[in-house]
Amino acid sequence: MAVRAAVLPAVGAQLEITDIELPDPGPGQVRVRLAAAGVCHSDLSLSNGTMRVPVPAVLGHEGAGTVVAVGEGVTHVSPGDPVVLNWAPSCGSCHACTLGEVWLCANAMNGAADVYARTADGTDLHPGLNVAAFAEETVVSASCVLPLPDGVPLVDAALLGCAVLTGYGAVHHSARVQPGETVAVFGVGGVGLATLQSARIAGASRVIAVDISPEKEELARAAGATDYVVASENTPREIRTLTGKQGVDVSVECVGRAVTIRAAWESTRRGGRTTVVGIGGKDQEVTFNALELFHWGRTLSGCVYGNTDPARDLPVLAEHVRQGRLDLSTLVTDRITLKEIPAAFDNMLAGKGGRALVIF
């Protein structure tokens, strides 16, 4: 069956909106009709080669939709069920999984090497980060499909698959923000906005948003920021001024640039925690001297997928949505169509806009 999709023909190439041939689901597979998909900076990292995946590929790793058909052996979802796509399913048996660190599963990306569809001329296509959400429909492993809890709008639920899980997990699982603590969030994109909301939910007493764009202040404050700082070389000093010259208890970096990581580190109080969520390239080298590591006693940690277990955390997030504590609609700055994805990529490259949501 032919469906429209956004195909990355080669690393560094422009996305092409074209028809692809999608097979029926085989054993252990599920076919999903997409309702919406988020356009994330991680997709840009795939297209420009920062993160390597086999190509040609259909990108898109943040999506939600309705089950169309299931293959043999699939019992946890049925046709007609609303679902969220999980781009990093855990195998349950590797070393990380046995430690309970499912977000570090050694086999989570194995499916990205599979051939899951073909172009009209018969060229093999790979499913980006396992789920190929930039398409009207997709066929995925059953492990990549999570039932959507009641009370969450299907279109908005697409954001749960990456931005919200990542931002929520960065606050609650990686940095472990406690009530009354102060938090700085660097980067007010989709993940940053989710992080701001999550810091508010965690009971942070002060939440400082940092971004290069003055225009994002209203968005940031709507998400829970109590203060807004336009990024500059003086950002750490401004944050220390806002916090009694101490610095924040927790900084969360959502950009993935060396200068931003360094600024987040310098904005954190002595003994505080700096969590890096942003995905940077190999050229983004951050340096520290041995004396400052000793003196400041800060913790610097990476954060993969928010250190979350999607099966465990999705129901928790759904309850926050139902209770009005988490507003998914505020994370979206643009609602676009499939054919507008290449333009959304161009906007990300130019540092414009925020989280675009593709509506199918």
URHUSUL-V708879 format. One line per field, one symbol per residue. ss: DSSP state (@ for helix, = for strand, . for the rest). psi: psi as a letter, one per 30 degrees, with the letter a starting at -180 (. if undefined). Layout:
ss=???
psi=???
//
This chain:
ss=.=======......========......===========.@@@@@@@.........==....========...........====.........@@@@...@@@.....@@@@.=====....===........=.=====@@@===......@@@@@@@@.@@@@@@@@@@@@.......=====...@@@@@@@@@@@@....======..@@@@@@@@@@...====....@@@@@@@@.....======....@@@@@@@@@.=========.............@@@@@@@..====..@@@..@@@@@@@@@@@@@.....@@@@=====.@@@@@@@@@@@@.....=====.
psi=kklkljkjflkflkkkjlkljkllkakglkkkjkelkkjlfeeeeeefgekklkllljajgjllakkelklkfkffllkfkklkkjfikkfffleeeffgiffgkfgegefffljflllfggkkklhbiefifhlellklkffgkkkkllgkkeeffefffdeeeeeeeeefedfhklkflkkkjjjhaeeeeeeeeeeeefgkfkjkkklfjffgeeeeefffkflkkkkafgeeeeeeefhhgellekkjkgehkeeeeeeeeffklkgakkkjekjllffikkkkleeeeeefglkkkljjhghljeeefeeeeeeeeefgfjjefffkfkjllefgeeeeeeeeegglabjkjkk.
//
